[in-house]
Amino acid sequence: MAAKPTTLGELRSAGYRVQTVKQEMRRNLIDKLRKRTDLFPGILGFEETVIPQLQNAILSGQDIIFLGERGQAKSRLIRAMVNLLDEEIPIVFGSEVNDDPFQPISKHSQDLIDDKGDATPIEWIGRDRRYGEKLATPDITIADLIGEVDPIRVAEGRYLSDELTIHYGLIPRTNRGIFAINELPDLAERIQVGLFNIMEERDVQIRGYRIRLPLDVYLVSSANPEDYTNRGRIITPLKDRYGVQIRTHYPKAVEHEIGIMEQERMRFDDEDFKVTVPEFMKEIVAEISRLARRSPDINQRSGVSVRASIADYESLLANAQRRSISVSENEVVPRVSDLPFVIPAISGKVEFETVEEGKEEQILDKLIQGAVLAVFNRYYSVSDFDDVVTRFKSGISVEVGDMMPSSNYERVVKQVEDLSRHVSKVEPKPSSAVTASVVEFILEGLHLNKRLNKDRVGLKTQYRG
């Protein structure tokens, strides 16, 4: 492999051609599409909606704003776009603004090339130095985004009119790269004007000193639709600057929500337990979030993030593991009786509409019941359990609990005739811990379908005819 050029003369001799960042990303996208490369690994559920729109925006060289509620992978999509940049590009050595060696925009690089000519040193920078990101907050200043006069450089003897006194902000430092602003409407109006000016007119004033900055930046932003569409939250000229608005969404299919839960949940290296999660338990966790997104008691403007599903899933597994430790079992299998422990997790992830104080937990408990009922009715038909219901009507009752050993449930299967047949329909060869999970799922499903009664007995739950 030939050594990379280290001077301007070597770069010129090598025939290196500099492309704009949009040309570069377009070329790399075309190459990846031809090779059928997975462009955005780890992002699920957008394959037929968001991703094609994003590809079109890059192919057409348009700046992008992603509109969506929280937890819809907007930031992840933006950061994944960095993979469409070249692995390395050359800049003038020591440049603060990633100067193109053939067309430098800063006085530092221009003076260096005037002095050294083809001997001007260059360096190669990776993708990480070509991505900038800022969360829009009320305290952001023009100095943060664009630049400010550096008093130390003035104290060294330079005049204020000297461009070398300027300390560049985030956007100039991301020249020839991607710059992202999260929650764009939260920027103060005067900052929005400055942003528009530097991106459209390439003109900016820093402390009265006028400087032309022909920046090459791919601008990407994110916003909540409610904030973005409300008049007064974003100035019209800046809104018009974006080529496309791409609407993100929550997972449309339950399998995508489950895939994200499995992919993103916290894992620890010190785990020595076997973790088995029946598919119906994953579906219940996903269904809780999906029902919350339609609930009139939940504020839909703020949304119900996929992070709610992830946190619920982690809490469910945590309680299952706590049980396994307490009863000395090696297999961790979550059950329906673990579901109340997801309430502290989801409580911090949703905003309630106006409800009486203390009613929040009741609302979440109803969501959990609705999720169990919906999933149970996908797996079973209630009419198939006439034999089991008849057995309960004969006078037997069953106790379950989140701290009950799995072996107790094997006795329940023996006690209730034909229950084993229904268990094997979901799990053909279940372990003791999995059997316990399926039994609780069946009993709760029959209760929610009004075929069994349910009573709270201390820390345990009793099902009876």
Backbone hydrogen bonds, N-H to C=O, Kabsch-Sander energy under -0.5 kcal/mol:
donor,donor_aa,acceptor,acceptor_aa,energy
8,L,120,T,-2.1
9,G,118,D,-3.0
11,L,7,T,-2.2
12,R,8,L,-2.2
13,S,9,G,-2.4
14,A,10,E,-1.9
15,G,12,R,-1.3
16,Y,11,L,-1.6
24,E,20,T,-2.7
25,M,21,V,-2.4
26,R,22,K,-2.0
27,R,23,Q,-2.5
28,N,24,E,-2.3
29,L,25,M,-2.4
30,I,26,R,-2.4
31,D,27,R,-2.0
32,K,28,N,-2.2
33,L,29,L,-2.7
34,R,30,I,-2.2
35,K,31,D,-1.6
36,R,33,L,-0.9
37,T,32,K,-2.6
39,L,37,T,-0.8
43,I,40,F,-1.6
44,L,42,G,-0.7
49,T,46,F,-0.9
51,I,46,F,-2.3
53,Q,49,T,-1.0
54,L,50,V,-2.4
55,Q,51,I,-2.7
56,N,52,P,-2.2
57,A,53,Q,-2.0
58,I,54,L,-2.1
59,L,55,Q,-2.6
60,S,56,N,-1.8
61,G,58,I,-0.8
62,Q,57,A,-2.7
64,I,219,L,-1.6
65,I,244,V,-1.7
66,F,221,S,-3.0
67,L,65,I,-0.6
67,L,246,I,-2.6
68,G,66,F,-0.5
68,G,223,A,-2.2
70,R,302,S,-0.7
72,Q,69,E,-0.6
77,L,73,A,-2.2
78,I,74,K,-2.1
79,R,75,S,-2.6
80,A,76,R,-1.9
81,M,77,L,-1.1
81,M,78,I,-0.8
82,V,79,R,-1.1
83,N,80,A,-1.5
84,L,81,M,-1.9
85,L,82,V,-2.0
89,I,125,I,-1.7
91,I,123,E,-2.8
92,V,99,D,-1.4
93,F,121,P,-2.2
95,S,92,V,-2.1
103,Q,100,D,-0.5
110,Q,106,S,-2.3
111,D,107,K,-2.8
112,L,108,H,-1.9
113,I,109,S,-2.5
114,D,110,Q,-2.2
115,D,111,D,-1.7
116,K,112,L,-2.7
117,G,113,I,-2.4
119,A,116,K,-2.0
120,T,117,G,-2.0
122,I,6,T,-2.3
123,E,91,I,-2.5
125,I,89,I,-2.5
127,R,87,E,-0.6
129,R,126,G,-1.0
130,R,127,R,-1.9
131,Y,128,D,-0.7
132,G,178,I,-2.5
134,K,180,A,-2.1
136,A,134,K,-0.6
136,A,182,N,-2.7
140,I,137,T,-1.8
145,L,141,T,-1.5
146,I,142,I,-3.5
147,G,142,I,-1.4
148,E,167,H,-2.1
150,D,165,T,-3.4
154,V,150,D,-1.7
155,A,151,P,-2.4
156,E,152,I,-1.1
157,G,154,V,-2.0
158,R,153,R,-1.4
162,D,159,Y,-1.7
165,T,162,D,-2.1
166,I,163,E,-1.8
167,H,148,E,-3.8
168,Y,166,I,-0.7
169,G,146,I,-2.9
170,L,144,D,-2.8
171,I,145,L,-2.4
173,R,169,G,-1.6
174,T,170,L,-0.6
174,T,171,I,-1.5
175,N,172,P,-1.6
176,R,216,D,-2.7
177,G,174,T,-1.1
177,G,216,D,-0.7
178,I,130,R,-2.6
179,F,218,Y,-2.4
180,A,132,G,-2.7
181,I,220,V,-1.8
182,N,134,K,-2.2
182,N,180,A,-0.5
184,L,222,S,-2.5
186,D,183,E,-1.9
187,L,184,L,-2.2
191,I,188,A,-0.6
192,Q,188,A,-2.1
193,V,189,E,-2.2
194,G,190,R,-1.8
195,L,191,I,-2.6
196,F,192,Q,-2.8
197,N,193,V,-2.6
198,I,194,G,-2.2
199,M,195,L,-1.9
200,E,196,F,-2.8
201,E,196,F,-0.5
201,E,197,N,-1.6
202,R,197,N,-0.8
203,D,197,N,-1.2
204,V,211,I,-1.4
206,I,209,Y,-2.3
207,R,205,Q,-0.6
209,Y,206,I,-2.0
210,R,208,G,-0.6
211,I,204,V,-2.0
213,L,202,R,-2.2
213,L,211,I,-0.5
215,L,213,L,-2.7
217,V,215,L,-0.6
218,Y,177,G,-2.7
219,L,217,V,-0.8
220,V,179,F,-2.5
220,V,218,Y,-0.5
221,S,64,I,-2.1
222,S,181,I,-2.0
223,A,66,F,-2.1
228,Y,224,N,-2.5
229,T,225,P,-2.2
230,N,226,E,-1.0
233,R,230,N,-1.6
239,K,235,I,-2.2
240,D,236,T,-2.5
241,R,237,P,-0.6
241,R,238,L,-0.8
242,Y,238,L,-0.6
242,Y,239,K,-0.9
243,G,63,D,-1.0
244,V,63,D,-1.9
246,I,65,I,-2.5
246,I,244,V,-0.5
247,R,245,Q,-0.6
248,T,67,L,-2.8
248,T,246,I,-0.6
256,H,253,A,-0.8
257,E,253,A,-1.5
258,I,254,V,-2.4
259,G,255,E,-2.2
260,I,256,H,-2.1
261,M,257,E,-2.2
262,E,258,I,-2.7
263,Q,259,G,-2.0
264,E,260,I,-2.6
265,R,261,M,-1.7
271,E,268,F,-1.0
274,K,330,N,-2.1
275,V,273,F,-0.7
276,T,274,K,-0.6
276,T,332,V,-2.8
281,M,278,P,-0.9
282,K,278,P,-1.4
283,E,279,E,-2.3
284,I,280,F,-1.8
285,V,281,M,-1.9
286,A,282,K,-2.3
287,E,283,E,-2.6
288,I,284,I,-1.8
289,S,285,V,-1.2
290,R,286,A,-2.0
291,L,287,E,-2.6
292,A,288,I,-2.1
293,R,289,S,-1.7
294,R,291,L,-1.4
295,S,291,L,-0.6
295,S,292,A,-0.7
298,I,295,S,-1.1
299,N,351,E,-3.8
300,Q,298,I,-0.7
303,G,299,N,-0.7
305,S,303,G,-0.5
305,S,349,K,-0.6
306,V,71,G,-1.1
308,A,305,S,-1.5
309,S,305,S,-0.7
310,I,306,V,-2.0
311,A,307,R,-2.7
312,D,308,A,-2.5
313,Y,309,S,-2.4
314,E,310,I,-2.4
315,S,311,A,-2.3
316,L,312,D,-2.5
317,L,313,Y,-2.3
318,A,314,E,-2.1
319,N,315,S,-2.1
320,A,316,L,-1.8
321,Q,317,L,-2.3
322,R,318,A,-2.4
323,R,319,N,-2.1
324,S,320,A,-2.1
325,I,321,Q,-2.4
326,S,322,R,-2.2
327,V,323,R,-2.6
328,S,325,I,-0.7
329,E,324,S,-2.9
332,V,274,K,-3.5
332,V,330,N,-0.5
333,V,331,E,-0.7
338,D,335,R,-1.4
339,L,336,V,-1.6
341,F,338,D,-1.6
342,V,339,L,-2.3
343,I,340,P,-1.1
346,I,342,V,-2.5
347,S,343,I,-2.2
348,G,344,P,-0.7
348,G,345,A,-0.5
349,K,346,I,-1.6
350,V,346,I,-0.8
353,E,297,D,-2.5
359,K,356,E,-2.1
363,I,359,K,-2.2
364,L,360,E,-2.2
365,D,361,E,-2.4
366,K,362,Q,-2.0
367,L,363,I,-1.7
368,I,364,L,-2.2
369,Q,365,D,-2.3
370,G,366,K,-2.6
371,A,367,L,-2.2
372,V,368,I,-2.4
373,L,369,Q,-2.6
374,A,370,G,-2.3
375,V,371,A,-2.3
376,F,372,V,-2.8
377,N,373,L,-2.2
378,R,374,A,-0.6
378,R,375,V,-0.8
379,Y,375,V,-1.4
380,Y,376,F,-2.8
384,D,381,S,-2.0
385,F,382,V,-2.1
386,D,383,S,-1.0
389,V,385,F,-2.8
390,T,386,D,-2.3
391,R,387,D,-1.6
392,F,388,V,-1.8
393,K,389,V,-2.3
394,S,390,T,-1.1
395,G,392,F,-1.9
396,I,391,R,-0.9
398,V,463,Y,-2.5
400,V,461,T,-2.8
404,M,401,G,-1.5
408,N,405,P,-1.1
409,Y,406,S,-1.2
410,E,406,S,-0.8
411,R,407,S,-1.0
412,V,408,N,-1.1
413,V,409,Y,-2.0
414,K,410,E,-1.6
415,Q,411,R,-2.1
416,V,412,V,-2.5
417,E,415,Q,-0.8
419,L,416,V,-1.6
422,H,418,D,-1.2
423,V,419,L,-2.0
424,S,420,S,-2.4
425,K,421,R,-0.8
426,V,422,H,-0.7
426,V,423,V,-1.1
427,E,423,V,-2.6
435,T,431,S,-2.6
436,A,432,S,-1.8
437,S,433,A,-1.5
438,V,434,V,-2.4
439,V,435,T,-2.7
440,E,436,A,-2.1
441,F,437,S,-2.0
442,I,438,V,-2.5
443,L,439,V,-2.6
444,E,440,E,-2.6
445,G,441,F,-2.0
446,L,442,I,-2.4
447,H,443,L,-2.0
448,L,444,E,-2.7
449,N,445,G,-1.3
450,K,447,H,-1.9
451,R,446,L,-3.2
452,L,446,L,-0.8
453,N,464,R,-3.1
455,D,462,Q,-2.7
457,V,455,D,-0.6
457,V,460,K,-2.7
458,G,456,R,-0.6
460,K,457,V,-2.2
461,T,400,V,-3.0
462,Q,455,D,-3.3
463,Y,398,V,-3.0
464,R,453,N,-1.9
465,G,392,F,-0.8
465,G,396,I,-0.7
